């Protein structure tokens, strides 16, 4: 996503990889990976200076530059719930099957 494609009042989505808190289920005691899809509310767009003021994950608004904006998604990504409360992104086949 590019700064010039964003508008004030628009909602986009950030996808973050996180460690889950499920530790007792693995022998190596390494945390299992999960994802979080978080809404980003655009408050101000400044194309000339190359930044966006946005509220992210319910926090107060802050400045985002081109590097972090590039990872945002215009539409909410489809996710799949797995065992132990883990979440992953849907594969292309799963997205196509859901559209039919």
N, C-alpha and C positions, 0 to 999 in steps of 0.2 A: 504494500500500500504506500502511496506517495502523499506528501503534504497537500499538493494541489488538488487531490481527489477528496479531501475531507471538507466537511461543512460544519458550521456551528450548530449545535443541537443534535448532531448525528451520534448514534450509538454503534460502536465497533467492538470487536472482541479480541482479547489477548489470550493466548494459549500458553500455559506455563507447565513445565515438568516439575514435579515435586516428589519428595520422599514421603511415603505413607508411614503411618505410625504402627504398622503391622510388623513387629519384630520377632515375635515368638514363633511364627510359622516357618521361618527359614533356618536352616542349619548353620549358615554362615553369619547370622545375626546382622546382615546388611539390610537396610530398609528397602522395601519394594517400591518401585516407581509407579506413580500415578500422574494424571494430568488434571489441571483446573482450567476451565473456560470462564474468564472474568470479563464483565462488561466495562467498557471505557466510554465515558461521556465527554464529548468534545465541547469545550467552553469557548475557546478562542483559536483561530488559525492565523498565523503570521507567515505567509509564504516568503516575503522578502528576507526576513531574518532566519527562516528555516526552523521554526518551532511551532508546537501546538500546546496550548494549555488544556489539560484534561483531568477529569476525576477518574480515578482508577481503583477498582476494588473497594469502593465505598470510602476511600480516604479523601483528604482535602485535595484541591486541584494543584497540579504541579506542571512543570515544563518538560516536554518530551521532544527529543530531536529525531532526525531522520533514521538513525540506526534502530531505535526501538519501535518506531512507527512502521518500519518495513515488515515486522512480524505480525502486525495486527491483521485481523480478518474482517471483511465487510459483512459477511453473514455468519451466524452462529454455527460453528462446526458440529457435526453429528458425533455423539460419543456413545460408547458401549460400556455398560456396567459389567464388571467381572467379579470374581470371588473376592471375599474379604474387603469389600468396599472400594476396590481399585477401579479406575476408569481409564479407558484408552480411546483414541480416535478411531472412528469407523473406517474400514477399508473401502476401496472403490466398489467392490462387489456388494458390500452391505449398504452403501449409499444408493446404488442403483436399484437394489431390491426394495428399499424403503420408498423410492419414488413410484414404483409400479403399483 
